[in-house]
Amino acid sequence: MSLERAVQLRDMHRPEEAEAMLLQHLAGSPEDVTGHVELALTRYQMEGRGKDALESIQRAIGLEPDIADFFAIQSLIYNKLGKDGDSLAAAERAIALDAEMAFGWAAKGAALGSMKKWSQAEEACREALRLDADYEFALNQLAIFLRMQGKVDGSSAEVAARLERDAEDPLAHANAGWASFQSGDLKQAEVHFQEALRLDPSMEYARMGLRETFKARSVLYRGYLKWIFFLQKYSDKQQLLIVLGIFLAYRLGRGLLASIDTRLAIALMVLYLFFAFGTYLASGIGGFLLLRDKAARLTLNRKEKQEGLFVGGGFFLGLALIGLSFFVFRPLVFPGAALVLACIPGGMFWDNDSKAGRWVFGGLMTLVYGCGLGLFLSILLTGSIGDTGRSFISTALLASFGSTWLAMIPGLRGQKGE
């Protein structure tokens, strides 16, 4: 009876109460496999409890190691923790145990999707739907994977079919919102995201979509999104060729502008940085734009507001100082460039759940600020950049660009679901 009540509480979005009841049940029946599975599913829903969920499902697997469903659940938990390789391996194990179980194929699709292997993820979901044509999880995932490949029409058709079957499904509305968002219909996207949040106020996927819809009111942010959607249509190798081509054009242009005016070369560098490191800057810049709108501001949490203020605000202030250097005081270009460069590690500092990551990226951000200020004061005192100034420039560039390499270390960015 306590297990049934715990499941009811979880379905009512009261996972803390469900967890307490399940722990009480397991205290009296520590070998109850069902109890461990339900505890894993409950913890899976709880913010920051991914590792605990993994521990619970591993306990269940230890008790009964040949149940395909358990490995599919383990795959989803690994996926939430950002451990894509382990997630795929667990899904493959589930399929090996029961190739006719749709859940295993859907879990494989989720793992492949996290690895950005969109076409393979689509195939896995279609296999899941071959086994169970009404499987909601696979249907919603398929809509996402089609959208990520730029197959907006196919994604919209899948979403429309899903909504026709169940107009009260919040995930289907969220997917409809993303499909409308990518096709450029921001008003319809907003309607679907708001409906999804009405049905499930805790759905982060829909809240994020509504937030992105508000950000897309900005011409600058819409341009960035079009670039991202454009790249999604190509393979990793093709994306690399596109980026390399733009880099070569930048190097050529910078050399030509440097021979005319150093400030023009710096301005081009800033534009290129926005292109090259837009992933790190876009969230903060979009957040800054939302801070100016009372309604849109409500979609931001505290960390996102801080990121918008310091990353987005710092970026635009830096651009303003660079602009002023052309008309007011030439050395202003250096603190302006420092503010822009600091946005790169700053984008990995404000909304970072890793304590170590906050120390590292916060330190790099502060170092770039310090180099910009030091260079500016050095020029004021000596009248030239000099060796000291060049050292400041090299250090700031190394700290800013080096932060993108450090960002590849999962422990410094915070794992999903931990």
BATISE-945754 format. One record per residue (C-alpha): residue number from 1; x, z, y negated. Coordinates in steps of 0.25 Angstrom, whole numbers, plus 5000, padded with zeros to 4 digits. Each point is the difference from the previous one (the first is absolute). Layout:
N
<r num="NUM" xx="X" zz="Z" yy="Y"/>
...
***
This chain:
418
<r num="1" xx="5000" zz="5000" yy="5000"/>
<r num="2" xx="5011" zz="5003" yy="4990"/>
<r num="3" xx="5007" zz="4987" yy="5003"/>
<r num="4" xx="4987" zz="4993" yy="4996"/>
<r num="5" xx="4998" zz="5008" yy="4988"/>
<r num="6" xx="5015" zz="4997" yy="4996"/>
<r num="7" xx="4997" zz="4985" yy="5001"/>
<r num="8" xx="4988" zz="5002" yy="4991"/>
<r num="9" xx="5008" zz="5007" yy="4990"/>
<r num="10" xx="5010" zz="4989" yy="5000"/>
<r num="11" xx="4990" zz="4989" yy="4998"/>
<r num="12" xx="4994" zz="5008" yy="4988"/>
<r num="13" xx="5014" zz="4999" yy="4994"/>
<r num="14" xx="5003" zz="5015" yy="5002"/>
<r num="15" xx="5013" zz="4999" yy="5008"/>
<r num="16" xx="5005" zz="5013" yy="4997"/>
<r num="17" xx="4988" zz="5007" yy="5006"/>
<r num="18" xx="5001" zz="4991" yy="5012"/>
<r num="19" xx="5015" zz="5003" yy="5002"/>
<r num="20" xx="4997" zz="5015" yy="5000"/>
<r num="21" xx="4989" zz="4999" yy="5010"/>
<r num="22" xx="5009" zz="4991" yy="5009"/>
<r num="23" xx="5012" zz="5009" yy="4999"/>
<r num="24" xx="4991" zz="5012" yy="5004"/>
<r num="25" xx="4995" zz="4991" yy="5012"/>
<r num="26" xx="5014" zz="4997" yy="5005"/>
<r num="27" xx="5004" zz="5014" yy="4999"/>
<r num="28" xx="4991" zz="5003" yy="5011"/>
<r num="29" xx="5002" zz="4987" yy="5007"/>
<r num="30" xx="5014" zz="4995" yy="4997"/>
<r num="31" xx="5000" zz="4989" yy="5011"/>
<r num="32" xx="4987" zz="4994" yy="4995"/>
<r num="33" xx="5004" zz="4985" yy="4998"/>
<r num="34" xx="4988" zz="4997" yy="4992"/>
<r num="35" xx="5002" zz="5011" yy="4990"/>
<r num="36" xx="5014" zz="4995" yy="4997"/>
<r num="37" xx="4995" zz="4986" yy="4998"/>
<r num="38" xx="4989" zz="5005" yy="4991"/>
<r num="39" xx="5011" zz="5008" yy="4992"/>
<r num="40" xx="5009" zz="4988" yy="4999"/>
<r num="41" xx="4988" zz="4992" yy="4994"/>
<r num="42" xx="4996" zz="5011" yy="4991"/>
<r num="43" xx="5015" zz="5002" yy="4994"/>
<r num="44" xx="5001" zz="4985" yy="4999"/>
<r num="45" xx="4989" zz="5000" yy="4990"/>
<r num="46" xx="5007" zz="5012" yy="4992"/>
<r num="47" xx="5009" zz="4997" yy="4989"/>
<r num="48" xx="5015" zz="5003" yy="5003"/>
<r num="49" xx="4997" zz="5004" yy="5015"/>
<r num="50" xx="5005" zz="4987" yy="5007"/>
<r num="51" xx="5011" zz="5008" yy="5007"/>
<r num="52" xx="4991" zz="5010" yy="5005"/>
<r num="53" xx="4990" zz="4989" yy="5005"/>
<r num="54" xx="5012" zz="4994" yy="5007"/>
<r num="55" xx="5003" zz="5013" yy="5007"/>
<r num="56" xx="4986" zz="5002" yy="5004"/>
<r num="57" xx="4999" zz="4986" yy="5007"/>
<r num="58" xx="5013" zz="5001" yy="5006"/>
<r num="59" xx="4995" zz="5013" yy="5006"/>
<r num="60" xx="4988" zz="4993" yy="5006"/>
<r num="61" xx="5009" zz="4988" yy="5005"/>
<r num="62" xx="5009" zz="5011" yy="5007"/>
<r num="63" xx="4988" zz="5005" yy="5007"/>
<r num="64" xx="4994" zz="4986" yy="5004"/>
<r num="65" xx="5011" zz="4990" yy="4998"/>
<r num="66" xx="4992" zz="4988" yy="5005"/>
<r num="67" xx="4988" zz="4999" yy="4991"/>
<r num="68" xx="5001" zz="4987" yy="4991"/>
<r num="69" xx="4991" zz="5006" yy="4989"/>
<r num="70" xx="5010" zz="5011" yy="4997"/>
<r num="71" xx="5011" zz="4990" yy="4998"/>
<r num="72" xx="4991" zz="4992" yy="4990"/>
<r num="73" xx="4998" zz="5013" yy="4992"/>
<r num="74" xx="5015" zz="5003" yy="5001"/>
<r num="75" xx="5002" zz="4986" yy="4994"/>
<r num="76" xx="4991" zz="5002" yy="4988"/>
<r num="77" xx="5007" zz="5014" yy="4997"/>
<r num="78" xx="5013" zz="4994" yy="5001"/>
<r num="79" xx="4995" zz="4989" yy="4990"/>
<r num="80" xx="4995" zz="5010" yy="4991"/>
<r num="81" xx="5014" zz="5007" yy="5000"/>
<r num="82" xx="5007" zz="4986" yy="4997"/>
<r num="83" xx="5007" zz="4999" yy="5013"/>
<r num="84" xx="4996" zz="4986" yy="5003"/>
<r num="85" xx="5009" zz="4998" yy="5012"/>
<r num="86" xx="4994" zz="5012" yy="5007"/>
<r num="87" xx="4986" zz="4996" yy="4996"/>
<r num="88" xx="5002" zz="4986" yy="5006"/>
<r num="89" xx="5006" zz="5006" yy="5013"/>
<r num="90" xx="4989" zz="5010" yy="5002"/>
<r num="91" xx="4990" zz="4989" yy="4998"/>
<r num="92" xx="5007" zz="4991" yy="5010"/>
<r num="93" xx="5000" zz="5012" yy="5010"/>
<r num="94" xx="4985" zz="5001" yy="4998"/>
<r num="95" xx="4998" zz="4985" yy="5003"/>
<r num="96" xx="5009" zz="5001" yy="5012"/>
<r num="97" xx="4991" zz="5011" yy="5006"/>
<r num="98" xx="4987" zz="4993" yy="4996"/>
<r num="99" xx="5001" zz="4986" yy="4995"/>
<r num="100" xx="4984" zz="4999" yy="4999"/>
<r num="101" xx="4999" zz="5012" yy="4990"/>
<r num="102" xx="4997" zz="4994" yy="4986"/>
<r num="103" xx="5006" zz="5013" yy="4994"/>
<r num="104" xx="5014" zz="4997" yy="5005"/>
<r num="105" xx="5000" zz="4986" yy="4994"/>
<r num="106" xx="4995" zz="5005" yy="4987"/>
<r num="107" xx="5011" zz="5011" yy="4999"/>
<r num="108" xx="5010" zz="4989" yy="5003"/>
<r num="109" xx="4994" zz="4992" yy="4988"/>
<r num="110" xx="5001" zz="5012" yy="4991"/>
<r num="111" xx="5015" zz="5001" yy="5004"/>
<r num="112" xx="5003" zz="4986" yy="4998"/>
<r num="113" xx="4993" zz="5000" yy="4987"/>
<r num="114" xx="5008" zz="5011" yy="4995"/>
<r num="115" xx="5012" zz="4992" yy="5004"/>
<r num="116" xx="4994" zz="4988" yy="4991"/>
<r num="117" xx="4999" zz="4992" yy="5013"/>
<r num="118" xx="4987" zz="4995" yy="4995"/>
<r num="119" xx="4998" zz="4988" yy="5009"/>
<r num="120" xx="5003" zz="5008" yy="5013"/>
<r num="121" xx="4991" zz="5012" yy="4994"/>
<r num="122" xx="4989" zz="4990" yy="4999"/>
<r num="123" xx="5002" zz="4995" yy="5014"/>
<r num="124" xx="4999" zz="5015" yy="5005"/>
<r num="125" xx="4988" zz="5003" yy="4993"/>
<r num="126" xx="4993" zz="4987" yy="5005"/>
<r num="127" xx="5004" zz="5004" yy="5014"/>
<r num="128" xx="4993" zz="5014" yy="4997"/>
<r num="129" xx="4988" zz="4992" yy="4995"/>
<r num="130" xx="5000" zz="4991" yy="5013"/>
<r num="131" xx="4998" zz="5013" yy="5008"/>
<r num="132" xx="4990" zz="5007" yy="4990"/>
<r num="133" xx="4994" zz="4990" yy="4990"/>
<r num="134" xx="4994" zz="5012" yy="4992"/>
<r num="135" xx="5012" zz="5009" yy="4999"/>
<r num="136" xx="5000" zz="5004" yy="4986"/>
<r num="137" xx="5015" zz="5004" yy="4999"/>
<r num="138" xx="5005" zz="4987" yy="5005"/>
<r num="139" xx="4989" zz="4992" yy="4991"/>
<r num="140" xx="5005" zz="5008" yy="4987"/>
<r num="141" xx="5015" zz="4998" yy="5004"/>
<r num="142" xx="4998" zz="4985" yy="5002"/>
<r num="143" xx="4994" zz="4999" yy="4986"/>
<r num="144" xx="5012" zz="5007" yy="4995"/>
<r num="145" xx="5010" zz="4991" yy="5007"/>
<r num="146" xx="4993" zz="4987" yy="4997"/>
<r num="147" xx="5001" zz="5004" yy="4985"/>
<r num="148" xx="5014" zz="5004" yy="5001"/>
<r num="149" xx="5003" zz="4986" yy="5005"/>
<r num="150" xx="4993" zz="4994" yy="4988"/>
<r num="151" xx="4988" zz="4996" yy="5009"/>
<r num="152" xx="4990" zz="5005" yy="4990"/>
<r num="153" xx="4988" zz="4992" yy="5005"/>
<r num="154" xx="5002" zz="5004" yy="5014"/>
<r num="155" xx="5002" zz="5015" yy="4996"/>
<r num="156" xx="4987" zz="4999" yy="4991"/>
<r num="157" xx="4992" zz="4994" yy="5012"/>
<r num="158" xx="5005" zz="5011" yy="5009"/>
<r num="159" xx="4996" zz="5011" yy="4989"/>
<r num="160" xx="4986" zz="4993" yy="4998"/>
<r num="161" xx="4997" zz="5000" yy="5015"/>
<r num="162" xx="5004" zz="5015" yy="5000"/>
<r num="163" xx="4992" zz="5004" yy="4989"/>
<r num="164" xx="4988" zz="4992" yy="5006"/>
<r num="165" xx="5001" zz="5009" yy="5012"/>
<r num="166" xx="5002" zz="5013" yy="4993"/>
<r num="167" xx="4998" zz="5000" yy="4985"/>
<r num="168" xx="5003" zz="5015" yy="4999"/>
<r num="169" xx="5014" zz="4999" yy="5006"/>
<r num="170" xx="5010" zz="5004" yy="4989"/>
<r num="171" xx="5012" zz="4994" yy="5006"/>
<r num="172" xx="4993" zz="4986" yy="5000"/>
<r num="173" xx="4996" zz="5002" yy="4985"/>
<r num="174" xx="5015" zz="5003" yy="4997"/>
<r num="175" xx="5004" zz="4988" yy="5008"/>
<r num="176" xx="4990" zz="4992" yy="4992"/>
<r num="177" xx="5006" zz="5006" yy="4987"/>
<r num="178" xx="5014" zz="4996" yy="5004"/>
<r num="179" xx="4995" zz="4985" yy="5004"/>
<r num="180" xx="4993" zz="4999" yy="4986"/>
<r num="181" xx="5012" zz="5006" yy="4993"/>
<r num="182" xx="5010" zz="4990" yy="5006"/>
<r num="183" xx="4990" zz="4988" yy="4997"/>
<r num="184" xx="5000" zz="5005" yy="4986"/>
<r num="185" xx="4986" zz="5005" yy="4999"/>
<r num="186" xx="5003" zz="5013" yy="4994"/>
<r num="187" xx="4985" zz="5004" yy="4997"/>
<r num="188" xx="4996" zz="4998" yy="5014"/>
<r num="189" xx="5012" zz="5007" yy="5005"/>
<r num="190" xx="4997" zz="5012" yy="4991"/>
<r num="191" xx="4985" zz="5001" yy="5006"/>
<r num="192" xx="5005" zz="5000" yy="5014"/>
<r num="193" xx="5011" zz="5011" yy="4998"/>
<r num="194" xx="4990" zz="5008" yy="4992"/>
<r num="195" xx="4990" zz="4999" yy="5012"/>
<r num="196" xx="5011" zz="5003" yy="5010"/>
<r num="197" xx="5003" zz="5013" yy="4992"/>
<r num="198" xx="4985" zz="5004" yy="4999"/>
<r num="199" xx="4999" zz="4999" yy="5015"/>
<r num="200" xx="5014" zz="5007" yy="5002"/>
<r num="201" xx="5005" zz="5007" yy="4988"/>
<r num="202" xx="5013" zz="5003" yy="5007"/>
<r num="203" xx="5004" zz="4986" yy="5004"/>
<r num="204" xx="5014" zz="4998" yy="4993"/>
<r num="205" xx="4999" zz="4985" yy="5004"/>
<r num="206" xx="4988" zz="4998" yy="4991"/>
<r num="207" xx="5006" zz="5009" yy="4989"/>
<r num="208" xx="5012" zz="4992" yy="5000"/>
<r num="209" xx="4993" zz="4987" yy="4999"/>
<r num="210" xx="4991" zz="5005" yy="4989"/>
<r num="211" xx="5013" zz="5004" yy="4993"/>
<r num="212" xx="5006" zz="4987" yy="5002"/>
<r num="213" xx="4988" zz="4993" yy="4995"/>
<r num="214" xx="5001" zz="5008" yy="4987"/>
<r num="215" xx="5015" zz="4997" yy="4999"/>
<r num="216" xx="4997" zz="4985" yy="5001"/>
<r num="217" xx="4992" zz="5000" yy="4987"/>
<r num="218" xx="5014" zz="4998" yy="4994"/>
<r num="219" xx="5005" zz="4986" yy="4999"/>
<r num="220" xx="5014" zz="5005" yy="5004"/>
<r num="221" xx="4996" zz="5007" yy="5012"/>
<r num="222" xx="4991" zz="4988" yy="5005"/>
<r num="223" xx="5013" zz="4992" yy="4999"/>
<r num="224" xx="5007" zz="5009" yy="5008"/>
<r num="225" xx="4989" zz="5000" yy="5011"/>
<r num="226" xx="5000" zz="4985" yy="5000"/>
<r num="227" xx="5014" zz="5000" yy="5003"/>
<r num="228" xx="4999" zz="5010" yy="5011"/>
<r num="229" xx="4988" zz="4992" yy="5006"/>
<r num="230" xx="5008" zz="4987" yy="4999"/>
<r num="231" xx="5012" zz="5006" yy="5008"/>
<r num="232" xx="4991" zz="5006" yy="5011"/>
<r num="233" xx="4997" zz="4985" yy="5004"/>
<r num="234" xx="5014" zz="4998" yy="5004"/>
<r num="235" xx="5009" zz="5005" yy="5011"/>
<r num="236" xx="5011" zz="5010" yy="4997"/>
<r num="237" xx="5011" zz="4988" yy="5001"/>
<r num="238" xx="4992" zz="4992" yy="4990"/>
<r num="239" xx="4998" zz="5012" yy="4991"/>
<r num="240" xx="5015" zz="5002" yy="5000"/>
<r num="241" xx="5002" zz="4985" yy="4996"/>
<r num="242" xx="4990" zz="5001" yy="4989"/>
<r num="243" xx="5007" zz="5013" yy="4994"/>
<r num="244" xx="5014" zz="4994" yy="5002"/>
<r num="245" xx="4996" zz="4988" yy="4992"/>
<r num="246" xx="4994" zz="5008" yy="4989"/>
<r num="247" xx="5013" zz="5009" yy="5000"/>
<r num="248" xx="5009" zz="4987" yy="4998"/>
<r num="249" xx="4992" zz="4996" yy="4989"/>
<r num="250" xx="5001" zz="5013" yy="4993"/>
<r num="251" xx="5015" zz="5000" yy="5002"/>
<r num="252" xx="5001" zz="4987" yy="4993"/>
<r num="253" xx="4991" zz="5003" yy="4989"/>
<r num="254" xx="5007" zz="5014" yy="4997"/>
<r num="255" xx="5013" zz="4992" yy="4999"/>
<r num="256" xx="4994" zz="4990" yy="4990"/>
<r num="257" xx="4993" zz="5011" yy="4992"/>
<r num="258" xx="5013" zz="5009" yy="5000"/>
<r num="259" xx="5007" zz="4989" yy="4993"/>
<r num="260" xx="4990" zz="5000" yy="4989"/>
<r num="261" xx="4996" zz="5015" yy="4998"/>
<r num="262" xx="5003" zz="5012" yy="5009"/>
<r num="263" xx="4986" zz="5005" yy="4996"/>
<r num="264" xx="4993" zz="4988" yy="5006"/>
<r num="265" xx="5008" zz="5002" yy="5013"/>
<r num="266" xx="4996" zz="5014" yy="5001"/>
<r num="267" xx="4985" zz="4996" yy="4997"/>
<r num="268" xx="5001" zz="4990" yy="5011"/>
<r num="269" xx="5006" zz="5011" yy="5009"/>
<r num="270" xx="4988" zz="5009" yy="4997"/>
<r num="271" xx="4990" zz="4989" yy="5004"/>
<r num="272" xx="5008" zz="4998" yy="5013"/>
<r num="273" xx="5000" zz="5014" yy="5003"/>
<r num="274" xx="4985" zz="5001" yy="4999"/>
<r num="275" xx="4999" zz="4988" yy="5009"/>
<r num="276" xx="5010" zz="5005" yy="5010"/>
<r num="277" xx="4996" zz="5015" yy="5000"/>
<r num="278" xx="4985" zz="4998" yy="4997"/>
<r num="279" xx="4997" zz="5008" yy="5013"/>
<r num="280" xx="5006" zz="5012" yy="4994"/>
<r num="281" xx="4994" zz="4998" yy="4985"/>
<r num="282" xx="4986" zz="4994" yy="5002"/>
<r num="283" xx="4994" zz="5013" yy="5005"/>
<r num="284" xx="5005" zz="5008" yy="4988"/>
<r num="285" xx="4997" zz="4989" yy="4990"/>
<r num="286" xx="4986" zz="4998" yy="5006"/>
<r num="287" xx="4998" zz="5016" yy="4999"/>
<r num="288" xx="5004" zz="5000" yy="4985"/>
<r num="289" xx="4990" zz="4989" yy="4997"/>
<r num="290" xx="4989" zz="5008" yy="5007"/>
<r num="291" xx="5003" zz="5013" yy="4992"/>
<r num="292" xx="4994" zz="4993" yy="4988"/>
<r num="293" xx="4987" zz="4998" yy="5007"/>
<r num="294" xx="4991" zz="5013" yy="5002"/>
<r num="295" xx="4993" zz="4995" yy="5012"/>
<r num="296" xx="5012" zz="4993" yy="5007"/>
<r num="297" xx="5008" zz="5013" yy="4997"/>
<r num="298" xx="4991" zz="5007" yy="5010"/>
<r num="299" xx="5005" zz="4992" yy="5012"/>
<r num="300" xx="5014" zz="5006" yy="4997"/>
<r num="301" xx="5005" zz="5012" yy="5007"/>
<r num="302" xx="5010" zz="5010" yy="4992"/>
<r num="303" xx="5013" zz="4993" yy="5006"/>
<r num="304" xx="4995" zz="4986" yy="4996"/>
<r num="305" xx="4997" zz="5004" yy="4986"/>
<r num="306" xx="5014" zz="5006" yy="4999"/>
<r num="307" xx="5005" zz="4987" yy="5006"/>
<r num="308" xx="4992" zz="4992" yy="4990"/>
<r num="309" xx="5005" zz="5008" yy="4988"/>
<r num="310" xx="5015" zz="5000" yy="5003"/>
<r num="311" xx="5002" zz="4987" yy="5008"/>
<r num="312" xx="4990" zz="4991" yy="4993"/>
<r num="313" xx="5001" zz="5007" yy="4986"/>
<r num="314" xx="5016" zz="5000" yy="5002"/>
<r num="315" xx="4999" zz="4985" yy="5003"/>
<r num="316" xx="4992" zz="4996" yy="4988"/>
<r num="317" xx="5008" zz="5009" yy="4991"/>
<r num="318" xx="5013" zz="4994" yy="5005"/>
<r num="319" xx="4995" zz="4986" yy="4997"/>
<r num="320" xx="4996" zz="5004" yy="4986"/>
<r num="321" xx="5014" zz="5005" yy="4997"/>
<r num="322" xx="5006" zz="4987" yy="5006"/>
<r num="323" xx="4991" zz="4993" yy="4991"/>
<r num="324" xx="5003" zz="5008" yy="4988"/>
<r num="325" xx="5015" zz="4998" yy="5002"/>
<r num="326" xx="4998" zz="4985" yy="4996"/>
<r num="327" xx="4995" zz="5004" yy="4986"/>
<r num="328" xx="5004" zz="5015" yy="4997"/>
<r num="329" xx="5012" zz="5005" yy="5007"/>
<r num="330" xx="5008" zz="4992" yy="5011"/>
<r num="331" xx="5005" zz="5013" yy="5008"/>
<r num="332" xx="4985" zz="5003" yy="5003"/>
<r num="333" xx="5001" zz="4990" yy="5011"/>
<r num="334" xx="5008" zz="5010" yy="5009"/>
<r num="335" xx="4990" zz="5012" yy="5000"/>
<r num="336" xx="4989" zz="4990" yy="5001"/>
<r num="337" xx="5007" zz="4994" yy="5013"/>
<r num="338" xx="5002" zz="5014" yy="5005"/>
<r num="339" xx="4986" zz="5003" yy="4999"/>
<r num="340" xx="4996" zz="4988" yy="5008"/>
<r num="341" xx="5011" zz="5002" yy="5010"/>
<r num="342" xx="4996" zz="5014" yy="5002"/>
<r num="343" xx="4986" zz="4996" yy="5004"/>
<r num="344" xx="5005" zz="4995" yy="5014"/>
<r num="345" xx="5005" zz="5013" yy="5005"/>
<r num="346" xx="4988" zz="5006" yy="4992"/>
<r num="347" xx="4990" zz="4992" yy="5008"/>
<r num="348" xx="5006" zz="5007" yy="5012"/>
<r num="349" xx="5000" zz="5014" yy="4994"/>
<r num="350" xx="4986" zz="5003" yy="4995"/>
<r num="351" xx="4992" zz="4997" yy="5012"/>
<r num="352" xx="5009" zz="5004" yy="5010"/>
<r num="353" xx="4996" zz="5011" yy="5011"/>
<r num="354" xx="5015" zz="5002" yy="5005"/>
<r num="355" xx="5007" zz="5011" yy="4993"/>
<r num="356" xx="5014" zz="4994" yy="5003"/>
<r num="357" xx="4995" zz="4987" yy="4994"/>
<r num="358" xx="4995" zz="5006" yy="4987"/>
<r num="359" xx="5013" zz="5007" yy="4998"/>
<r num="360" xx="5008" zz="4987" yy="5003"/>
<r num="361" xx="4991" zz="4990" yy="4992"/>
<r num="362" xx="4998" zz="5010" yy="4989"/>
<r num="363" xx="5015" zz="5002" yy="4999"/>
<r num="364" xx="5002" zz="4985" yy="4999"/>
<r num="365" xx="4989" zz="4999" yy="4990"/>
<r num="366" xx="5006" zz="5011" yy="4991"/>
<r num="367" xx="5014" zz="4993" yy="5002"/>
<r num="368" xx="4995" zz="4987" yy="4995"/>
<r num="369" xx="4994" zz="5007" yy="4988"/>
<r num="370" xx="5013" zz="5007" yy="4997"/>
<r num="371" xx="5008" zz="4988" yy="5001"/>
<r num="372" xx="4991" zz="4993" yy="4990"/>
<r num="373" xx="5000" zz="5011" yy="4990"/>
<r num="374" xx="5015" zz="5002" yy="5002"/>
<r num="375" xx="5003" zz="4985" yy="4997"/>
<r num="376" xx="4991" zz="5000" yy="4988"/>
<r num="377" xx="5007" zz="5012" yy="4994"/>
<r num="378" xx="5014" zz="4994" yy="5004"/>
<r num="379" xx="4997" zz="4988" yy="4992"/>
<r num="380" xx="4995" zz="5008" yy="4988"/>
<r num="381" xx="5013" zz="5008" yy="5000"/>
<r num="382" xx="5010" zz="4989" yy="5003"/>
<r num="383" xx="4993" zz="4987" yy="4995"/>
<r num="384" xx="5003" zz="4993" yy="5013"/>
<r num="385" xx="4996" zz="5001" yy="5015"/>
<r num="386" xx="5015" zz="5002" yy="5005"/>
<r num="387" xx="5004" zz="5005" yy="5014"/>
<r num="388" xx="4991" zz="5012" yy="4999"/>
<r num="389" xx="4988" zz="4992" yy="4997"/>
<r num="390" xx="5003" zz="4990" yy="5011"/>
<r num="391" xx="5001" zz="5012" yy="5010"/>
<r num="392" xx="4986" zz="5004" yy="4995"/>
<r num="393" xx="4995" zz="4986" yy="5003"/>
<r num="394" xx="5006" zz="4999" yy="5014"/>
<r num="395" xx="4995" zz="5014" yy="5004"/>
<r num="396" xx="4986" zz="4997" yy="4995"/>
<r num="397" xx="4999" zz="4987" yy="5007"/>
<r num="398" xx="5005" zz="5006" yy="5013"/>
<r num="399" xx="4991" zz="5012" yy="4999"/>
<r num="400" xx="4988" zz="4991" yy="4998"/>
<r num="401" xx="5002" zz="4989" yy="5010"/>
<r num="402" xx="5006" zz="5010" yy="5010"/>
<r num="403" xx="4987" zz="5007" yy="5000"/>
<r num="404" xx="4994" zz="4988" yy="5007"/>
<r num="405" xx="5009" zz="5001" yy="5011"/>
<r num="406" xx="4998" zz="5015" yy="5002"/>
<r num="407" xx="4985" zz="4997" yy="5000"/>
<r num="408" xx="5002" zz="4994" yy="5014"/>
<r num="409" xx="5003" zz="5014" yy="5005"/>
<r num="410" xx="4986" zz="5005" yy="5005"/>
<r num="411" xx="5003" zz="5014" yy="4998"/>
<r num="412" xx="5003" zz="4998" yy="4985"/>
<r num="413" xx="4986" zz="4993" yy="4998"/>
<r num="414" xx="4991" zz="5010" yy="5008"/>
<r num="415" xx="4994" zz="4995" yy="5013"/>
<r num="416" xx="4985" zz="4996" yy="5001"/>
<r num="417" xx="4992" zz="5011" yy="5004"/>
<r num="418" xx="5010" zz="5011" yy="5001"/>
***
